[in-house]
Amino acid sequence: MDHCNDARLTLLLEATEQRGAAAIYATAAKQLHEYNHEQRQPERRAREVRDVQRPGPAVRGFHSAVRLTPTLVLLAVAALAGGACAQAPATHQHQFGDAARWTPIFDDPRRDAWQKPHEVIETLALKPDAVVADIGAGTGYFTVRLARMLPKATVYAADIEPDMVKHLGERAKRERLANVRVVQSSLDDARLPEPVDLALLVDVYHHIDDRRAYFGKLKSRLKPGGRVAIIDFTLDAEIGPPPRARVAPERVKAELTAAGYRLAEEYSFLDNQYFLVFAP
C-alpha cells in the first residue's frame, strides 16, 4: 500500500511535526490509527472482520485489522515523547519512500533515555564474534549500536521495506560499519542468510501476522544455543501504538511456547517495554 501521495496522510504527518507533543498525542494517535484502518479496509478478508467482531481464540485477524504501519506507530510515539520514537519495524504494503525524512525522528537521541540501547545490548551478553540479526531494523537504531559495540560481530539488518534496506546499506557504508549486512526480508520470513546467535525484534512483534509460522521458520535460522529477544510496548505504557494494537507479554510467552520456544530470561529495566528472551 502506497500512501505517499495521500493528502490526508501529509496533513497528519505535518501536524505531528509542527504541533506541541503533549497537546496532540490524544488525537494524533487516534487519527493515525483510523487512517491506517481505513486504508487497509479493501485488503481485509471477511474472516478477519468476523474475528474483530467476535474476539476469541482466533485473534490473528484482530491484529491484522488494527495494526498500524510502522511509520504511523512511530509518529504516535513521537507525538508524546517529543520526537523520541520506537524502532521502525516494517509491515504490510506500506512503502517507506523517504527514509531520510524520518531518520531524525526514528534515531532521535532523546530515545536513548527510555530505550536504553546500550544496557539492552550489554544485558544480552553476546560473544565478541557473534552473528546477530536486527529484524525490523528500520533506520538502524539498534543495528549501528550493535555493530559499534561488537566490532568483530556480524550484524544483519533485516527489513521488508526496500527503501529501508537501501537506507541501511547506505548508512552502514557512510558510517564505515563493515560488519553490517543488509537483508531484504518478506512478510512471513526474515530470510536470514545464515544461522544467528541472536535475533532481536524491537517493537516488531505486534506487526507479525502468523507468529507461530514466522517464529517456526526463524527457529531454523538459529545456531545451537541461539536466542530470540523480543522487546515491545507494555499495555499500560504512555508511549507507543494504541493499546488495542499491543500484545501483552503473557500472550507473547504463550505464542512462543506454541512455536517451540521456552522463556529463558525476562528483564524489567525498560520503563515502557517488556524484554523477553527465548530459546528453542
Backbone torsions as a table, in degrees:
resi	resn	phi	psi	omega
1	MET	NA	126.6	-177.6
2	ASP	-108.6	113.4	179.1
3	HIS	-97.7	5.7	-166.0
4	CYS	-60.5	-31.4	-175.2
5	ASN	-104.6	12.6	-178.9
6	ASP	-83.6	118.4	-175.7
7	ALA	-64.5	-33.4	-179.5
8	ARG	-65.5	-40.4	178.7
9	LEU	-64.1	-40.3	178.1
10	THR	-57.8	-43.8	179.5
11	LEU	-63.5	-39.8	179.1
12	LEU	-64.5	-42.6	-178.6
13	LEU	-66.5	-42.5	179.9
14	GLU	-65.3	-36.7	178.5
15	ALA	-63.8	-39.2	179.6
16	THR	-63.6	-37.0	-178.2
17	GLU	-77.3	-33.3	-167.2
18	GLN	-97.6	-30.6	-173.7
19	ARG	-91.8	163.3	-179.2
20	GLY	-62.2	134.8	-173.3
21	ALA	-60.4	-52.7	-175.6
22	ALA	-63.5	-34.9	-175.1
23	ALA	-72.8	-30.4	-173.2
24	ILE	-102.4	-10.7	-172.5
25	TYR	-57.6	-43.9	-174.8
26	ALA	-58.4	-38.2	179.9
27	THR	-90.8	-34.1	-175.8
28	ALA	-62.8	-46.9	-178.8
29	ALA	-61.1	-41.0	-179.8
30	LYS	-66.7	-44.0	-179.9
31	GLN	-64.6	-43.4	179.4
32	LEU	-63.2	-41.6	179.1
33	HIS	-63.6	-46.5	-179.3
34	GLU	-65.1	-37.4	178.5
35	TYR	-60.3	-49.9	-178.1
36	ASN	-66.3	-36.6	177.4
37	HIS	-58.9	-44.2	-179.9
38	GLU	-66.1	-41.3	-177.9
39	GLN	-63.6	-32.0	-176.9
40	ARG	-88.2	-4.0	-174.8
41	GLN	-54.0	-48.5	-178.1
42	PRO	-64.6	-21.1	-174.9
43	GLU	-88.4	-15.0	-173.1
44	ARG	-78.3	141.4	177.9
45	ARG	-84.2	154.9	-179.4
46	ALA	-59.1	-35.5	180.0
47	ARG	-63.8	-37.3	-179.7
48	GLU	-66.9	-38.2	178.3
49	VAL	-64.0	-41.6	178.1
50	ARG	-62.7	-36.4	179.5
51	ASP	-64.0	-36.7	178.5
52	VAL	-67.5	-39.4	-177.3
53	GLN	-73.8	-29.5	-179.1
54	ARG	-123.9	78.1	-179.8
55	PRO	-56.3	140.9	-179.6
56	GLY	-179.9	-152.8	-178.1
57	PRO	-61.2	-32.6	-178.7
58	ALA	-83.3	79.1	-172.1
59	VAL	-100.4	-5.7	-176.4
60	ARG	-62.5	-39.7	178.7
61	GLY	-62.1	-34.6	178.1
62	PHE	-57.4	-47.8	-176.6
63	HIS	-71.2	-30.9	176.1
64	SER	-67.3	-37.0	-176.2
65	ALA	-73.8	-32.6	-174.7
66	VAL	-104.0	1.1	-174.6
67	ARG	-67.0	135.6	172.8
68	LEU	-89.0	150.8	170.3
69	THR	-67.3	154.5	-176.3
70	PRO	-60.1	-37.2	179.9
71	THR	-60.2	-45.5	-176.4
72	LEU	-71.7	-37.0	174.6
73	VAL	-58.3	-46.0	-176.2
74	LEU	-69.5	-32.6	176.7
75	LEU	-67.4	-36.8	176.0
76	ALA	-62.9	-40.0	176.2
77	VAL	-63.0	-45.1	-177.9
78	ALA	-61.6	-35.1	-178.0
79	ALA	-61.5	-33.4	-179.9
80	LEU	-90.2	-37.4	-171.8
81	ALA	-94.3	13.3	176.6
82	GLY	66.7	34.6	176.9
83	GLY	102.8	-15.7	175.9
84	ALA	-79.3	123.6	-175.4
85	CYS	-133.9	-178.0	-173.5
86	ALA	-83.0	174.8	171.8
87	GLN	-54.4	155.9	-177.8
88	ALA	-103.8	74.2	179.5
89	PRO	-70.5	147.1	179.2
90	ALA	-85.3	155.9	179.2
91	THR	-148.8	179.9	-170.0
92	HIS	-54.7	134.9	162.2
93	GLN	52.1	-0.3	179.7
94	HIS	-87.1	118.2	-178.6
95	GLN	-90.3	117.3	-177.5
96	PHE	-92.1	90.5	-169.3
97	GLY	-89.7	-2.7	-174.8
98	ASP	-144.1	68.2	-177.6
99	ALA	-59.6	-35.4	-178.3
100	ALA	-61.5	-34.2	-179.4
101	ARG	-65.1	-35.4	-173.9
102	TRP	-95.8	-9.1	179.4
103	THR	-56.0	-43.6	178.6
104	PRO	-61.7	-24.3	178.8
105	ILE	-84.7	-53.0	-176.8
106	PHE	-63.6	-34.1	-176.9
107	ASP	-107.5	25.0	178.6
108	ASP	-57.2	126.2	-179.9
109	PRO	-56.9	-24.8	179.8
110	ARG	-66.7	-18.2	176.6
111	ARG	-63.8	-30.5	-176.4
112	ASP	-55.7	-33.1	-174.7
113	ALA	-61.5	-36.5	-179.1
114	TRP	-106.5	-22.0	178.8
115	GLN	-81.4	-28.9	177.5
116	LYS	49.0	56.0	-173.4
117	PRO	-61.7	-39.6	-178.4
118	HIS	-68.0	-38.1	177.2
119	GLU	-66.5	-38.1	176.8
120	VAL	-59.7	-49.6	-177.0
121	ILE	-65.6	-41.9	178.3
122	GLU	-63.3	-38.4	179.9
123	THR	-63.4	-31.4	-178.7
124	LEU	-72.8	-13.6	172.8
125	ALA	48.3	55.4	-179.0
126	LEU	-79.5	148.3	174.5
127	LYS	-67.5	151.8	-179.0
128	PRO	-56.9	-33.3	-178.2
129	ASP	-105.1	28.7	-177.3
130	ALA	-64.8	157.9	171.0
131	VAL	-108.7	119.7	-172.1
132	VAL	-125.4	142.4	174.8
133	ALA	-117.4	124.6	172.7
134	ASP	-98.2	98.9	-174.1
135	ILE	-90.2	127.6	-171.0
136	GLY	75.6	45.5	-169.2
137	ALA	-67.7	-22.4	179.9
138	GLY	61.0	-126.9	179.7
139	THR	-84.8	-3.2	174.5
140	GLY	100.4	24.6	-178.1
141	TYR	-54.1	-51.8	178.5
142	PHE	-82.8	-31.5	-178.4
143	THR	-54.4	-51.5	-175.2
144	VAL	-68.5	-32.4	178.6
145	ARG	-71.0	-39.5	174.7
146	LEU	-61.6	-45.1	-177.9
147	ALA	-63.9	-37.7	-178.9
148	ARG	-76.8	-39.6	-178.7
149	MET	-74.9	-23.0	-179.2
150	LEU	-128.7	71.1	-173.1
151	PRO	-63.4	-19.9	177.9
152	LYS	-92.9	-3.3	-179.5
153	ALA	-83.1	165.4	169.7
154	THR	-108.4	125.2	-176.7
155	VAL	-117.7	115.9	175.7
156	TYR	-91.8	123.3	176.3
157	ALA	-101.9	105.6	-173.0
158	ALA	-109.1	135.2	177.4
159	ASP	-154.4	153.5	179.4
160	ILE	-87.9	-14.1	-177.4
161	GLU	-86.4	117.3	-179.6
162	PRO	-55.8	-39.1	-179.5
163	ASP	-66.8	-35.2	176.7
164	MET	-68.3	-41.4	178.6
165	VAL	-60.6	-42.6	177.1
166	LYS	-61.4	-45.7	179.8
167	HIS	-60.7	-42.1	-179.9
168	LEU	-62.5	-42.0	178.3
169	GLY	-64.0	-42.4	179.4
170	GLU	-67.2	-38.4	179.8
171	ARG	-66.3	-43.0	179.3
172	ALA	-60.2	-41.4	179.2
173	LYS	-67.8	-44.3	-178.1
174	ARG	-63.6	-38.9	-178.0
175	GLU	-93.6	9.0	174.9
176	ARG	55.8	46.9	177.1
177	LEU	-101.1	83.9	-174.1
178	ALA	-69.8	-14.1	-178.5
179	ASN	-92.3	8.1	178.2
180	VAL	-98.4	134.0	175.4
181	ARG	-123.9	132.5	-179.6
182	VAL	-95.4	148.3	-176.3
183	VAL	-133.5	128.9	172.9
184	GLN	-86.8	104.7	-179.3
185	SER	-87.1	174.2	173.9
186	SER	-121.3	175.4	-177.4
187	LEU	-61.5	-32.5	-173.3
188	ASP	-115.3	8.0	-176.7
189	ASP	-156.6	127.5	177.6
190	ALA	-66.8	-23.5	178.2
191	ARG	57.9	43.3	177.7
192	LEU	-69.9	134.1	-174.5
193	PRO	-76.2	-13.8	178.1
194	GLU	-152.8	160.0	177.8
195	PRO	-63.2	147.2	-175.5
196	VAL	-121.3	158.1	174.4
197	ASP	-80.0	-29.9	-178.9
198	LEU	-148.1	134.5	168.8
199	ALA	-111.2	120.2	-177.5
200	LEU	-108.1	125.7	177.9
201	LEU	-124.8	108.7	-178.4
202	VAL	-108.7	115.8	-179.5
203	ASP	56.7	38.9	-178.2
204	VAL	-117.7	-30.9	-169.3
205	TYR	-53.7	-43.5	-175.1
206	HIS	-72.6	-4.9	176.3
207	HIS	-92.3	-10.2	-174.8
208	ILE	-87.1	133.1	-177.6
209	ASP	-77.8	-82.1	-177.5
210	ASP	-85.2	84.3	-171.9
211	ARG	-68.4	-35.5	179.6
212	ARG	-61.8	-45.0	178.4
213	ALA	-67.8	-41.6	-178.1
214	TYR	-61.2	-49.1	-177.3
215	PHE	-76.4	-19.8	170.9
216	GLY	-65.4	-43.5	176.0
217	LYS	-65.1	-42.2	-177.4
218	LEU	-62.9	-33.4	-179.9
219	LYS	-59.0	-33.5	179.9
220	SER	-72.6	-11.3	179.4
221	ARG	-106.8	18.7	174.6
222	LEU	-101.5	140.6	173.1
223	LYS	-70.5	163.1	170.6
224	PRO	-54.3	128.1	-175.6
225	GLY	83.1	3.8	-179.2
226	GLY	-70.0	159.5	-175.4
227	ARG	-135.7	161.2	173.4
228	VAL	-122.8	123.5	178.8
229	ALA	-109.0	127.3	-178.0
230	ILE	-120.3	121.8	176.0
231	ILE	-121.6	125.7	179.6
232	ASP	-153.4	167.3	-173.8
233	PHE	-72.4	137.1	175.3
234	THR	-70.9	162.6	-177.5
235	LEU	-65.6	-29.2	-176.4
236	ASP	-104.0	10.3	178.7
237	ALA	-64.1	142.7	-178.9
238	GLU	-80.3	-9.3	175.0
239	ILE	-124.1	166.0	179.9
240	GLY	112.9	-173.6	-179.9
241	PRO	-67.6	167.3	176.8
242	PRO	-54.8	144.1	-175.5
243	PRO	-52.3	-35.8	-178.6
244	ARG	-66.0	-20.4	-179.3
245	ALA	-90.4	-3.3	-177.2
246	ARG	-88.9	162.8	178.5
247	VAL	-121.3	126.1	-179.2
248	ALA	-66.9	147.2	179.9
249	PRO	-59.8	-32.8	178.8
250	GLU	-63.0	-36.7	178.4
251	ARG	-71.6	-37.5	176.2
252	VAL	-58.4	-45.7	179.6
253	LYS	-60.4	-43.7	-179.4
254	ALA	-65.0	-42.8	-178.0
255	GLU	-69.7	-38.2	177.8
256	LEU	-70.0	-34.3	174.7
257	THR	-62.1	-43.0	178.7
258	ALA	-64.5	-27.3	179.6
259	ALA	-86.3	0.9	175.7
260	GLY	99.3	21.3	179.5
261	TYR	-112.1	166.4	172.0
262	ARG	-128.3	148.1	177.4
263	LEU	-73.2	120.2	-178.9
264	ALA	-96.3	-40.9	-179.2
265	GLU	-147.7	153.4	174.4
266	GLU	-141.2	127.9	-176.0
267	TYR	-120.0	149.9	-173.5
268	SER	-127.5	21.1	-175.7
269	PHE	-86.8	-6.4	176.6
270	LEU	-88.4	130.5	-174.0
271	ASP	-69.8	-34.3	-171.8
272	ASN	-112.3	-5.2	-172.4
273	GLN	-135.9	152.1	168.0
274	TYR	-90.0	159.4	-173.7
275	PHE	-139.3	102.9	-175.8
276	LEU	-118.6	140.7	178.2
277	VAL	-122.7	128.4	-177.2
278	PHE	-119.1	153.5	175.2
279	ALA	-132.4	149.2	179.3
280	PRO	-64.0	NA	NA
